[in-house]
Structure formats: C-alpha cells, structure tokens
Amino acid sequence: MAGSSERRQELARFLRNRRARITPEQVGLPAGARRRTQGLRREEVAVLAGLSPTWYTYLEQGRDIHPSPQVLDSLANVLCLEEDERKYIHQLALGRTTEVPSDLDDEGRHLVTQVTRITGYGPFPVYAANQYGEVVAWNKATVDWYTDFGKQPEGRRSMLRWMLTAPEARERIIDWAEDTRDVVARLRAAYASRAADRRMNQLVRELERESPEFRLWWNEQHVREQHVRPRTLDVPGLGTCTFQIAVLRVMDSPFHSIVVHLPIDGAPNSSV
C-alpha cells in the first residue's frame, strides 16, 4: 500500500535524524576519539534496544517490517524521545492514513462555521480550521488581531501560511519564530497519519517553496501534538495581550477544530 510505504520512509528518516542527535555519553557509552558517525551508530541503537543490528538497519532503510509497540517504546527510550515523539513513531509504524471525503469536509465546514459564528461575538479571536490547517470560519476579532482571511484566495487561508509569509505576522506575534516553529511541529505530528494524503503533501511542498524557515524547521523533524499554549500578540490600536490558545475538537466533525484565545491577564495592555 502506498500509504504504508510513505509512513515507513518517514519513520526511517525520523529514526536516522534522532539517532544523529544522541551522543554516546547520553546513553552511557564511551565517546571514543575517532568516531566518524554523528551521534550513535546503528549497531549501538540496536544493542541498547535489544534488537538485531540487521533488523534495525532494515527499519532505518524503510523496509517492509513491522515493529511491535514494545519495540517502538524501547527505541523511544534509547533515542530519548519526548512523549509526543514517541506517539509519532507509533502512528507512523502502526497507524492508518486516510483522505477525507469531500462531502464530509463540506458538511463539517458548515457545522463549524455555525459554531464559530455563535461563539465568536467576543473581543478575542475564535476561528475554525480543517485537518490541513486551513481557516474555514473566523470572527471579527480574528481579523483585528491576525488578518482578514476573507481577502485571501480560498485554499490559501492557512494560519501557518500567513505566519510564514506575511510581514505583519512577524510584527504582531512577539515570539514569532518560536510560535511558528511550534505550528510547523504540529503539522509534522499530523503528517504521521496522512503521509500518503496528496493534499497534505501538496501543502508541504508549497510551504517549502514559499518559506525558507519552513524548509529548515520541517527538516528538523520536530514533533508536537496539540497542547494549550501561550501566544503574545501586539497590534497597533489594540495593544499587547498574551493568550492561552486552546484547540477544541468538534465531535460531529473530527476533521475540524475550533481555536479559541483566552486572555491570561484580562484586557490587553494599550500600546498607544
């Protein structure tokens, strides 16, 4: 299956990337004066994880082998993976890839548009996004604090694309690099279940062409799942405000989510 092949290749790239980042000292091995390999050797990872060196080599080559959850957890321990990264290799090795039927997508979009319209009357941003990160509905506060997605062509109304390519994004988001890198890492986590999705791959290729920062951060292969996180925005006329950003799932439309901004310190601090 094409999807399985794509996930195997992504898993192989990820394992090689993380192996290169672990020093022998981190796992209790002598560094040695003449090591040519950056990070650990394949044989060292295999021994530490209790695996055959040949079998582990096949795994890093993307061959059609099937590691168990226990083997994946052992590799996660050896490679010092964080919890989101551990889940990521499980998804790549054991998960499924699907392309979303367009009728379900349209039905979900109608639902989240209604939800956003009803809940988004307040002064703080509320918007809905689909499984590709495209903004499909937003309130007036989203326009005020971020941008008017209605002025962008449909299919390019992406918060990540705006953050990467719009000059105003770098001015409005105080920790622009860290915040944008975090969103790229969450796209990487989502990619694990959609490695064979043509639309997902097209999005990645487009962002690689449009943004040198995206190319750099994507190739770093940082992985982060959805967590509540802070973001500080500074907008002329509105002031500075730090929000907790929470992503709410829509049970009747699992391919959409509602993104709400909860001010940490109450009202924005005026910058004018």
Helices and strands as residue ranges (DSSP letters): H 2-21, G 24-27, H 42-49, H 53-60, H 69-78, H 83-94, H 102-119, E 126-130, E 135-138, H 140-145, G 149-151, H 159-165, H 167-172, H 176-191, H 198-210, H 212-220, E 229-235, E 239-249, E 256-263
